[in-house]
Amino acid sequence: MESPKHSLIPSFLYSSSSSPRSFLLDQVLNSNSNAAFASSNLEKSPSPAARSSPTTMISQKNFLIASPTEPGKGIEMYSPAFYAACTFGGVLSCGLTHMTVTPLDLVKCNMQIDPAKYKSISSGFGILLKEQGVKGFFRGWVPTLLGYSAQGACKFGFYEYFKKYYSDLAGPEYFAKYKTLIYLAGSASAEIIADVALCPFEAVKVRVQTQPGFARGMSDGFPKFIKSEGYGGLYKGLGPLWGRQIPYTMMKFASFETIVEMIYKYAIPNPKDQCSKGLQLGVSFAGGYVAGVFCAIVSHPADNLVSFLNNAKGATVGDAVKKIGVLGLFTRGLPLRIVMIGTLTGAQWGLYDAFKVFVGLPTTGGVAPAPPAPAIAAAEA
């Protein structure tokens, strides 16, 4: 009988392949299921040498570990269906979370643009409530939802792709040694693409949120912005956006992978594959929250620049530095952004990994195996 959860997920996310359910990564996580997988592959091999040495499959460029064995789940790791699932998970994790914290983002943007009026978080909420009512707290939620859904799709989908691509280039030995660099390179590559998708929506969002009366939302704000700034104005903030988002995303993914690995290594007595799914998702949220605090700090100066440039017509980076000051770039609105980004990042990783678990994929991070001995021997030979 078909799983009731299957009907909730588009069929293209499930592989129809009848091949053994395996996927590519660094080494064997489940010895029992791998032994069966190796045996079935060796029986099909025409080479007697291959049949006599089960470890020869590890010396290939891509090495194998067992896939999740939940009944009814058939997504093969690093297949088109896998990347589609990660892309859709990114849409959910980024789009929904950013839309939810729209009130915090609204106050933060106004504190950055007009600190004389919005002097603190509490006074900012009070001023917005008095001037615009409760509805005013969600001004700009549509460009926020659309923009960060597009960004999340590219961010998570391309991160999984580039992480796999750079891992294959490095090989198992160098991946084990330099995995943090691979996480950094993969996340930076993904974010370059993701910000091109986000930038037009971000420009409209900031204008709607910081200039009362400019527009009600995306439907009237987008054409009004085009009329005022031209299509090129939509990408005026792309440079500062890259300056904000690329360090943010590099910190978000690399620190998350490292923190989750440390939690499983030092704080949880059982290996990850022996932990319940609930515990694994709790680790994902905790690792994401801590990573989010670091993200907010490293990306905050560029966040101030993005808000300033998208609010003022014809403004330059030099104008922003002159008006805000170097210290102000690092500190203005930072406490609120730490709270917002910490919560946001924790929720994003929790949602993303929850969706992966829902479709039968493992949660992200937490495994740091040593490279296989045969692969090392082959590299040294």
C-alpha positions in Angstrom: 0.0 0.0 0.0 1.3 3.4 -0.8 2.6 5.5 2.1 0.1 8.3 3.1 3.1 10.7 3.1 3.9 9.8 -0.5 0.7 11.5 -1.7 1.8 14.8 -0.2 5.0 15.0 -2.1 5.3 15.5 -5.9 6.1 12.2 -7.6 9.2 13.7 -9.4 11.0 13.7 -6.0 11.0 9.9 -5.9 13.3 7.9 -8.0 11.7 5.1 -10.1 15.1 3.4 -10.6 15.1 -0.3 -9.7 18.9 -0.3 -9.0 20.2 -0.9 -5.5 19.4 2.2 -3.4 22.8 3.7 -2.8 24.4 7.1 -2.9 27.7 8.7 -3.3 29.7 10.3 -0.4 32.8 9.7 1.6 32.7 6.1 3.1 30.6 3.3 4.5 28.3 4.3 7.3 26.3 1.1 7.6 28.4 -2.0 7.4 25.5 -4.4 7.1 23.7 -2.7 4.3 27.0 -2.0 2.5 28.0 -5.6 2.7 24.9 -6.6 0.9 25.3 -3.8 -1.6 28.9 -4.7 -2.3 28.0 -8.4 -2.7 25.3 -7.7 -5.3 27.7 -5.5 -7.3 30.5 -8.0 -7.2 28.2 -10.7 -8.5 27.5 -8.6 -11.6 31.2 -7.7 -12.2 32.8 -9.5 -15.1 36.2 -9.3 -13.5 37.4 -12.1 -11.3 39.7 -9.7 -9.5 36.8 -7.5 -8.7 34.9 -10.4 -7.2 37.8 -11.4 -5.1 38.3 -8.0 -3.5 35.3 -6.2 -2.1 37.3 -3.1 -1.3 38.1 -2.4 -4.9 34.9 -0.4 -5.3 36.2 2.1 -2.8 39.1 3.1 -4.9 36.8 4.5 -7.6 36.5 8.3 -7.9 33.1 8.2 -6.2 32.8 6.0 -3.1 29.6 4.5 -1.7 27.6 4.5 1.5 24.2 2.9 2.2 21.1 5.0 1.5 18.2 5.3 4.0 16.2 2.1 4.2 12.8 3.5 5.1 10.1 1.5 3.2 8.5 3.4 0.3 11.3 6.0 0.0 13.3 5.8 -3.2 15.4 9.0 -3.6 18.9 8.2 -4.7 21.6 10.5 -3.3 23.0 13.0 -5.8 20.4 12.1 -8.4 18.2 14.7 -10.1 15.4 13.8 -7.7 17.8 14.4 -4.7 18.7 17.9 -6.0 15.0 18.7 -6.7 14.2 17.7 -3.1 17.0 19.9 -1.7 15.8 22.8 -3.9 12.2 22.5 -2.7 13.4 22.2 0.9 15.4 25.4 0.4 12.2 27.2 -0.8 10.4 26.1 2.3 13.1 26.9 4.8 14.1 30.3 3.5 10.8 31.6 2.1 8.6 30.8 5.1 11.1 31.8 7.8 12.0 35.2 6.3 8.3 35.9 5.8 7.6 35.0 9.5 10.2 37.5 10.8 9.0 40.3 8.6 8.1 42.5 11.6 11.6 42.2 13.0 13.1 42.9 9.6 10.9 45.9 9.2 12.1 47.4 12.5 15.7 46.6 11.7 15.6 48.3 8.3 14.0 51.4 9.8 16.6 51.5 12.6 19.3 51.4 10.0 17.8 54.1 7.8 16.5 56.5 10.4 18.2 55.9 13.8 17.2 59.3 15.1 13.5 58.2 15.0 13.9 54.5 15.6 16.2 54.6 18.6 15.7 51.1 19.9 13.9 47.8 19.2 11.0 48.5 21.6 10.5 52.1 20.5 10.7 51.0 16.9 7.8 48.6 17.4 5.9 51.3 19.3 6.3 53.9 16.5 5.3 51.4 13.8 2.2 50.3 15.7 1.1 53.9 16.4 1.7 55.1 12.8 0.7 52.1 10.7 -1.2 49.7 13.0 -0.8 46.0 13.3 -1.0 45.5 9.5 2.1 47.8 9.1 4.2 45.1 10.7 3.8 42.9 7.7 4.5 45.5 5.0 6.7 44.0 2.3 5.9 40.4 3.2 5.2 39.4 -0.5 8.6 40.5 -1.9 10.1 38.9 1.2 8.4 35.6 0.5 9.1 35.5 -3.2 12.7 36.8 -3.0 13.9 34.5 -0.2 12.0 31.5 -1.7 14.0 32.0 -4.9 17.2 32.6 -2.9 16.6 29.5 -0.7 16.0 27.3 -3.8 19.4 28.3 -5.3 21.3 28.5 -1.9 20.5 24.9 -0.7 20.1 23.2 -4.1 23.4 24.6 -5.5 25.2 24.1 -2.1 24.5 20.4 -2.3 25.6 20.3 -5.9 28.9 22.2 -5.4 29.7 20.4 -2.2 29.5 17.1 -4.1 31.4 18.5 -7.1 34.3 19.9 -5.0 34.4 16.8 -2.9 34.8 14.6 -6.0 37.6 17.0 -7.3 39.4 16.7 -4.0 39.0 13.0 -3.6 38.4 11.1 -0.3 41.8 11.8 1.3 41.8 15.6 0.7 38.1 15.9 1.5 38.8 14.5 5.0 41.7 17.0 5.5 40.1 20.1 4.0 36.4 19.5 4.3 35.8 23.0 5.8 37.4 24.6 2.8 35.0 22.5 0.6 32.0 23.7 2.6 33.2 27.3 2.3 33.8 27.0 -1.5 30.5 25.2 -2.1 28.4 27.7 -0.1 30.1 30.8 -1.7 29.5 29.4 -5.2 25.9 28.7 -4.4 25.3 32.2 -2.9 26.6 34.0 -5.9 23.8 32.5 -8.0 21.2 32.8 -5.2 21.7 36.6 -4.8 21.1 37.2 -8.5 17.6 35.7 -7.9 17.1 37.6 -4.6 18.3 41.1 -5.6 15.3 42.6 -7.4 12.9 41.5 -4.7 15.2 42.8 -2.0 15.3 46.2 -3.7 11.5 46.5 -3.8 11.2 45.2 -0.2 13.5 47.7 1.3 11.8 50.6 -0.5 8.3 49.5 0.5 9.4 49.0 4.2 11.3 52.2 4.7 9.3 54.7 2.6 5.7 54.8 3.9 3.4 55.7 1.0 5.8 54.4 -1.7 3.7 51.3 -2.4 1.5 48.8 -0.6 3.5 45.8 -1.7 5.0 43.9 -4.6 2.2 44.3 -7.1 2.4 48.1 -7.2 5.9 48.5 -5.8 7.7 46.7 -8.5 6.4 48.8 -11.5 6.8 51.9 -9.5 10.4 51.0 -8.7 11.1 50.3 -12.4 9.6 53.6 -13.4 11.7 55.5 -10.8 15.0 53.6 -11.1 14.8 51.6 -14.3 15.6 47.9 -14.5 19.2 48.5 -13.7 18.1 49.9 -10.3 16.9 46.5 -9.3 20.5 45.3 -9.3 22.1 48.5 -7.8 22.5 46.8 -4.5 23.9 43.5 -5.9 27.5 44.3 -4.9 26.7 45.1 -1.3 24.2 42.2 -1.3 27.0 39.8 -2.3 29.2 41.5 0.4 26.5 40.7 2.9 25.3 37.3 1.8 28.4 35.5 0.7 30.2 35.8 4.0 26.9 35.1 5.7 26.3 31.9 3.8 29.9 30.7 4.0 29.6 31.1 7.8 26.1 29.6 7.8 27.1 26.4 6.1 30.7 25.8 7.2 30.0 26.6 10.9 26.8 24.6 10.9 28.6 21.5 9.5 31.4 21.9 12.0 29.1 22.6 15.0 26.8 19.6 14.2 29.9 17.4 13.8 31.2 18.5 17.2 27.8 18.0 18.9 27.6 14.4 17.7 31.3 13.9 18.6 31.4 15.4 22.1 27.8 15.9 23.4 25.9 12.9 22.2 27.1 9.4 23.3 25.6 7.5 20.4 26.6 7.7 16.7 24.3 9.8 14.5 22.8 6.8 12.7 21.7 5.4 16.1 19.9 8.7 17.2 16.2 9.2 16.7 15.0 11.5 13.9 13.7 13.9 16.6 17.1 14.2 18.2 18.8 14.7 14.9 16.4 17.6 14.0 17.0 19.1 17.4 20.7 19.1 16.7 20.1 20.7 13.3 18.2 23.6 15.0 20.8 24.1 17.7 23.6 24.0 15.3 21.8 26.4 13.0 21.1 28.9 15.8 24.7 29.1 16.9 25.8 29.4 13.3 23.3 32.2 12.8 24.8 34.3 15.5 28.2 34.2 13.8 26.4 34.9 10.4 24.8 38.1 11.8 28.1 39.5 13.0 30.2 38.9 9.9 27.6 40.2 7.5 26.1 43.1 9.4 28.2 46.0 7.8 27.1 45.0 4.3 23.5 44.7 5.6 23.6 48.3 6.6 24.9 49.2 3.2 22.2 47.3 1.4 19.4 49.0 3.4 21.0 52.5 2.8 21.5 52.1 -1.0 18.0 50.6 -1.6 16.4 53.4 0.4 18.1 56.5 -1.2 17.9 57.2 -4.9 21.3 57.6 -6.5 23.2 56.9 -3.2 26.7 55.3 -3.3 28.7 53.2 -0.9 30.8 56.3 -0.1 27.6 58.2 0.9 26.6 55.4 3.2 30.0 55.3 5.0 30.0 59.1 5.3 26.5 59.2 6.8 26.5 56.1 8.9 30.2 56.0 9.9 32.5 52.9 10.0 31.5 52.1 13.6 27.8 52.5 12.7 28.2 50.0 9.9 29.2 47.3 12.4 26.9 48.2 15.3 23.7 49.9 14.1 20.8 47.5 14.5 23.2 44.6 15.4 21.5 43.3 18.6 18.2 42.9 16.8 19.8 41.3 13.8 21.6 38.7 16.0 18.3 37.7 17.6 16.6 37.7 14.2 19.3 35.8 12.2 20.0 33.3 15.0 16.3 32.3 15.2 16.0 32.4 11.4 19.0 30.3 10.7 18.1 27.7 13.4 14.6 27.5 12.0 15.9 27.2 8.4 18.1 24.3 9.2 15.4 22.6 11.2 12.8 23.0 8.4 15.3 22.0 5.7 16.4 18.8 7.5 12.8 18.0 8.5 11.8 18.0 4.8 14.8 15.9 3.9 13.8 13.4 6.6 10.2 13.5 5.4 11.2 12.4 1.9 13.6 9.7 3.2 16.9 11.6 3.1 19.5 11.9 6.0 19.9 15.1 7.9 22.8 17.4 7.0 26.2 17.1 8.6 27.4 15.2 11.6 29.7 12.6 10.0 33.4 13.0 9.8 34.8 9.6 8.6 38.5 9.0 7.9 39.2 8.4 4.2 39.2 4.7 3.2 42.5 2.9 3.6 42.7 1.5 0.0 42.1 5.0 -1.4 45.0 6.4 0.7 47.3 3.6 -0.4 46.4 4.1 -4.0 47.1 7.9 -3.7 50.5 7.2 -2.1 51.5 4.6 -4.6 
